[in-house]
Amino acid sequence: MHSEDFQLPRSRAANERLHALIPGGAHTYAKGDDQYPEKVAPVISHGRGAHVWDVDGNRYVEYGSGLRSVSLGHAHPRVTEAVRREIDRGSNFVRPSVVEAEAAERFLATVPTAEMVKFAKNGSDATTAAVRLARAVTGRRRVALCADHPFFSTDDWFIGTTPMSAGIPEETNELTVAFPYGDLAATEELLTRHRDEIACLILEPATHSEPPPGYLAGLRELADRHGCVLIFDEMITGFRWSEAGAQGLYGVVPDLSTFGKALGNGFAVSALAGRRELMERGGLRHSGERVFLLSTTHGAETHSLAAAMAVQTVYAEEGVTARLHSLGERLAAGVRDAAAGMGVGEHVVVRGRASNLVFATLDENGQPSQEYRTLFLRRLLAGGVLAPSFVVSSALTDADIDHTVDAVAQACAVYRKALDAADPTPWMGGRPVKPVFRRLA
């Protein structure tokens, strides 16, 4: 455990270097130091398994690793070995590598609901390709996205709907409409209002709550009836829900789906998968108008595809999805007990599927509070826990979870003091953490 006067002088200096050179001080907004309490945003030196070390030499149990991508833990030996084997053989050629065929066969065996796959480097490229393909095959302009899901792409069709819409023409925004998760009647009303205009419905098939009974099958039926393409964004649900994602778990087959994050265990690889009839429109074996589906210089980098194949092997052979669920269940139970024991069980709330846990920090009125989140994160960091969420990796041990629960209990003791004072300010150590999507810096 770190001391009460927790300070990170080297991390603070490194954050200054980062901000001087990189807009926002990080390459992903969710990694920004505005997401962490003031002066205690660690800059990472290295990681192994479920632990990371900052440049000040502190060790943390880490959650949500790599924005949920590192689900097997850092530097997983079977993944790094597969990567090493390919690196010495060249990473990128003027023609396809045989690794591309092997990786595609392996992926389609893992996700048997899809018939073709194309690999890329990040999730945004894959979701935008899915949207473009849907527009091409339907001849329709509008995109309907799920309003309750926080992120789909860095591209204009999505970012224009957020508070950070600067630089995106209003005409683009008018082509994106939204539907609420779990509400088939509202979705049907939207499809009827924009009859023959909506190219696709895009959503995360599951998030912090289970889909209501019959919901995904109902969406499938609505999409069919209204002639639009059903797209599942499986960036998060892929592997964490089942090896074949939510579509594999719930048995509802989308027309197109996108995978990433856990697929590479931190290496850059994403995938667009789907029905042959649609996917082939981006290929050469059809007589219709060509669709510029996905064409990336680095999409077939051999060592990233090798990483993806190794990840799929580890998941299948070691039962990783089941392990993520059991670790998450142990963590959720421990956190809930610790919060209840300190009298803040109604205020520090764990939500979500066991393999993808998040937490809410509520104020004395039961409202979500960035101030209380700041206090909570600060105490967790001081206790050696880096946890923007409680999303587990399979590298965690029972001892790591016990350590986390101890740190949560200490944080909850401070939380109780702040609630009693009806003012978290003395324990925040500075300005509150901020949401990623906001209009002004």
KAZIWO-V131426 format. One record per backbone hydrogen bond with DSSP energy under -1.0 kcal/mol. NH is the residue of the N-H (numbers start at 1). CO is the residue of the C=O. E is the energy in kcal/mol with one decimal. If there is no record, write none. Layout:
((NH & CO & E) (NH & CO & E))
//
This chain:
((2 & 382 & -2.2) (6 & 4 & -1.6) (12 & 8 & -2.6) (13 & 9 & -2.1) (14 & 10 & -2.5) (15 & 11 & -2.7) (16 & 12 & -1.8) (17 & 13 & -2.0) (18 & 14 & -2.6) (19 & 15 & -2.6) (20 & 16 & -2.0) (21 & 17 & -1.1) (22 & 18 & -3.0) (25 & 22 & -2.6) (31 & 28 & -1.9) (32 & 29 & -1.8) (35 & 32 & -1.7) (36 & 33 & -1.3) (40 & 37 & -1.5) (45 & 53 & -3.4) (46 & 53 & -1.3) (48 & 51 & -2.4) (49 & 74 & -2.3) (51 & 48 & -2.1) (52 & 60 & -1.8) (53 & 46 & -2.9) (54 & 58 & -2.3) (55 & 43 & -2.2) (57 & 54 & -2.1) (60 & 52 & -2.7) (61 & 384 & -2.4) (62 & 50 & -2.8) (63 & 386 & -2.5) (64 & 391 & -2.9) (67 & 64 & -1.1) (68 & 64 & -1.2) (69 & 66 & -1.3) (70 & 65 & -1.9) (71 & 69 & -1.7) (74 & 49 & -2.7) (80 & 76 & -2.9) (81 & 77 & -2.0) (82 & 78 & -1.4) (83 & 79 & -2.2) (84 & 80 & -2.7) (85 & 81 & -2.1) (86 & 82 & -1.3) (87 & 83 & -2.2) (88 & 84 & -1.2) (89 & 86 & -2.0) (90 & 87 & -1.3) (100 & 97 & -1.5) (102 & 98 & -2.1) (103 & 99 & -3.1) (104 & 100 & -2.0) (105 & 101 & -2.6) (106 & 102 & -2.4) (107 & 103 & -2.5) (108 & 104 & -2.6) (109 & 105 & -1.5) (110 & 106 & -1.6) (111 & 107 & -2.7) (114 & 111 & -2.1) (115 & 274 & -2.4) (116 & 274 & -1.6) (118 & 272 & -2.5) (120 & 270 & -2.4) (126 & 122 & -1.2) (127 & 123 & -2.6) (128 & 124 & -2.5) (129 & 125 & -2.0) (130 & 126 & -2.0) (131 & 127 & -2.2) (132 & 128 & -2.6) (133 & 129 & -2.5) (134 & 130 & -2.3) (135 & 131 & -2.4) (136 & 132 & -2.3) (137 & 133 & -2.7) (138 & 134 & -1.9) (139 & 135 & -2.0) (142 & 197 & -2.1) (143 & 175 & -2.5) (144 & 200 & -2.3) (145 & 177 & -2.6) (146 & 202 & -1.7) (147 & 179 & -2.6) (149 & 146 & -1.3) (158 & 155 & -1.5) (159 & 155 & -2.5) (160 & 156 & -2.0) (161 & 158 & -2.6) (162 & 159 & -1.9) (168 & 165 & -1.9) (173 & 169 & -1.4) (174 & 170 & -1.9) (175 & 172 & -1.5) (176 & 173 & -1.6) (177 & 143 & -3.0) (179 & 145 & -2.1) (183 & 180 & -1.2) (187 & 183 & -1.6) (188 & 184 & -2.8) (189 & 185 & -2.3) (190 & 186 & -2.0) (191 & 187 & -2.5) (192 & 188 & -2.3) (193 & 189 & -2.6) (194 & 190 & -2.2) (195 & 192 & -1.3) (197 & 194 & -2.2) (199 & 142 & -3.2) (201 & 229 & -2.5) (202 & 144 & -2.5) (203 & 231 & -1.8) (207 & 209 & -1.3) (215 & 212 & -2.5) (218 & 214 & -2.1) (219 & 215 & -2.4) (220 & 216 & -2.2) (221 & 217 & -2.0) (222 & 218 & -2.4) (223 & 219 & -2.9) (224 & 220 & -2.0) (225 & 221 & -2.6) (226 & 222 & -2.4) (228 & 223 & -2.3) (229 & 199 & -2.8) (231 & 201 & -3.0) (232 & 256 & -2.2) (233 & 203 & -3.0) (234 & 258 & -2.2) (238 & 234 & -2.4) (239 & 242 & -1.9) (240 & 238 & -1.4) (241 & 237 & -2.7) (245 & 242 & -2.4) (248 & 244 & -1.0) (249 & 245 & -1.4) (250 & 246 & -3.3) (251 & 247 & -1.3) (255 & 230 & -1.9) (256 & 230 & -1.9) (257 & 273 & -2.9) (258 & 232 & -2.1) (259 & 271 & -2.5) (263 & 260 & -2.9) (264 & 261 & -1.7) (267 & 264 & -1.9) (269 & 267 & -1.0) (270 & 120 & -2.4) (271 & 259 & -2.9) (272 & 118 & -2.7) (273 & 257 & -3.1) (274 & 116 & -1.9) (275 & 255 & -2.3) (279 & 275 & -2.9) (280 & 276 & -2.9) (281 & 278 & -1.6) (282 & 279 & -2.1) (283 & 280 & -2.3) (291 & 281 & -1.8) (293 & 291 & -1.7) (301 & 298 & -1.8) (302 & 91 & -1.8) (305 & 301 & -1.8) (306 & 302 & -2.3) (307 & 303 & -2.0) (308 & 304 & -2.2) (309 & 305 & -2.2) (310 & 306 & -2.3) (311 & 307 & -2.7) (312 & 308 & -2.2) (313 & 309 & -2.0) (314 & 310 & -2.7) (315 & 311 & -2.7) (316 & 312 & -2.2) (317 & 313 & -3.0) (318 & 314 & -2.6) (320 & 315 & -1.1) (323 & 319 & -1.7) (324 & 320 & -2.9) (325 & 321 & -1.9) (326 & 322 & -2.3) (327 & 323 & -2.8) (328 & 324 & -2.3) (329 & 325 & -2.4) (330 & 326 & -2.0) (331 & 327 & -2.5) (332 & 328 & -3.0) (333 & 329 & -2.3) (334 & 330 & -2.1) (335 & 331 & -2.8) (336 & 332 & -2.5) (337 & 333 & -2.3) (338 & 334 & -2.5) (339 & 335 & -2.8) (340 & 336 & -2.5) (341 & 337 & -2.8) (342 & 338 & -1.4) (343 & 340 & -1.5) (344 & 339 & -3.1) (347 & 344 & -2.0) (348 & 344 & -2.4) (349 & 360 & -2.3) (351 & 358 & -2.8) (356 & 353 & -2.7) (358 & 351 & -2.5) (360 & 349 & -2.9) (362 & 347 & -2.9) (363 & 367 & -2.9) (366 & 363 & -2.3) (369 & 361 & -2.8) (373 & 369 & -1.6) (374 & 370 & -2.1) (375 & 371 & -2.0) (376 & 372 & -2.5) (377 & 373 & -3.0) (378 & 374 & -2.4) (379 & 375 & -2.1) (380 & 376 & -2.3) (381 & 377 & -2.8) (382 & 378 & -2.1) (383 & 379 & -1.3) (384 & 381 & -2.0) (385 & 380 & -2.3) (386 & 61 & -2.6) (390 & 357 & -1.7) (394 & 71 & -3.2) (396 & 393 & -1.5) (401 & 397 & -2.0) (402 & 398 & -2.6) (403 & 399 & -2.5) (404 & 400 & -2.3) (405 & 401 & -2.7) (406 & 402 & -2.2) (407 & 403 & -2.2) (408 & 404 & -2.6) (409 & 405 & -2.4) (410 & 406 & -2.1) (411 & 407 & -2.3) (412 & 408 & -2.8) (413 & 409 & -1.6) (414 & 410 & -1.4) (415 & 411 & -2.3) (416 & 412 & -2.3) (417 & 413 & -1.4) (418 & 414 & -2.3) (419 & 415 & -2.5) (420 & 416 & -2.5) (421 & 417 & -1.9) (423 & 418 & -2.0) (427 & 424 & -2.1) (428 & 425 & -1.8) (434 & 34 & -2.1) (438 & 436 & -1.1))
//
